[in-house]
Amino acid sequence: MVGSRWSAASPGRRRGPELERAILDAALEQLSTVGWHALTMEGVAAGARTGKAAVYRRWPSKADLVADVLRSGLPPIGAIPDRGSIREDLFLLCVRMRDVMSSPAGLALRSVLHECDHAHAARFQGVIRSGLHEPAQELIGELLARGIERGDVRPDAIGPYVVDVIPALLMYGAKMRGSEWADADIGAMIDEVMVPALRV
């Protein structure tokens, strides 16, 4: 059996970060192929070519493992360079957010939220908040402050609801309408909603 073969000590046995990365990668692969309900710790161990005990030592439950998989797998949005206008700054931010949502971990997270029960959904929604929404809100605040200094955003535009608009629209479109947010759709959303709301 795979578990017994790899549980025995051997000179090439992986340990520490290397083994943890292999387990996380195997779990993400499982999420992408079989989903939340069919994912098992045994299947993850087999995919990582290790023993089930090695998985349970690090993650006591499937929910603990999946939360770490999603948290570590979401790519960062990254800094937004000054593109000369709030319209172009926000457009790049939205493209980056779409790329996070369309990454393997982002797609897996959306799938898990549809499959899991309410208690687990609340936990995984926290991954979205910390991995995507909160960094995006902070960046939007920075872009608005930059726009105010540049003169293309009115001085009273920064507020908690304003920085919520883009994350809310992107998630609503992805979840309720199945939109993958093509560049043209992002541009229309910014031109029809954000620019008029922020214009001096």
Rosetta blueprint (number, residue, H / E / L):
1 M L
2 V H
3 G H
4 S H
5 R H
6 W H
7 S H
8 A L
9 A L
10 S L
11 P L
12 G L
13 R L
14 R L
15 R L
16 G H
17 P H
18 E H
19 L H
20 E H
21 R H
22 A H
23 I H
24 L H
25 D H
26 A H
27 A H
28 L H
29 E H
30 Q H
31 L H
32 S H
33 T H
34 V H
35 G H
36 W H
37 H H
38 A H
39 L L
40 T L
41 M H
42 E H
43 G H
44 V H
45 A H
46 A H
47 G H
48 A H
49 R L
50 T L
51 G L
52 K H
53 A H
54 A H
55 V H
56 Y H
57 R H
58 R H
59 W L
60 P L
61 S L
62 K H
63 A H
64 D H
65 L H
66 V H
67 A H
68 D H
69 V H
70 L H
71 R H
72 S H
73 G H
74 L L
75 P L
76 P L
77 I L
78 G L
79 A L
80 I L
81 P L
82 D L
83 R L
84 G L
85 S L
86 I H
87 R H
88 E H
89 D H
90 L H
91 F H
92 L H
93 L H
94 C H
95 V H
96 R H
97 M H
98 R H
99 D H
100 V H
101 M H
102 S H
103 S L
104 P H
105 A H
106 G H
107 L H
108 A H
109 L H
110 R H
111 S H
112 V H
113 L H
114 H H
115 E H
116 C L
117 D L
118 H H
119 A H
120 H H
121 A H
122 A H
123 R H
124 F H
125 Q H
126 G H
127 V H
128 I H
129 R H
130 S H
131 G H
132 L H
133 H H
134 E H
135 P H
136 A H
137 Q H
138 E H
139 L H
140 I H
141 G H
142 E H
143 L H
144 L H
145 A H
146 R H
147 G H
148 I H
149 E H
150 R H
151 G L
152 D L
153 V L
154 R L
155 P L
156 D L
157 A L
158 I L
159 G L
160 P L
161 Y L
162 V H
163 V H
164 D H
165 V H
166 I H
167 P H
168 A H
169 L H
170 L H
171 M H
172 Y H
173 G H
174 A H
175 K H
176 M H
177 R L
178 G L
179 S L
180 E L
181 W L
182 A L
183 D H
184 A H
185 D H
186 I H
187 G H
188 A H
189 M H
190 I H
191 D H
192 E H
193 V H
194 M H
195 V H
196 P H
197 A H
198 L H
199 R L
200 V L
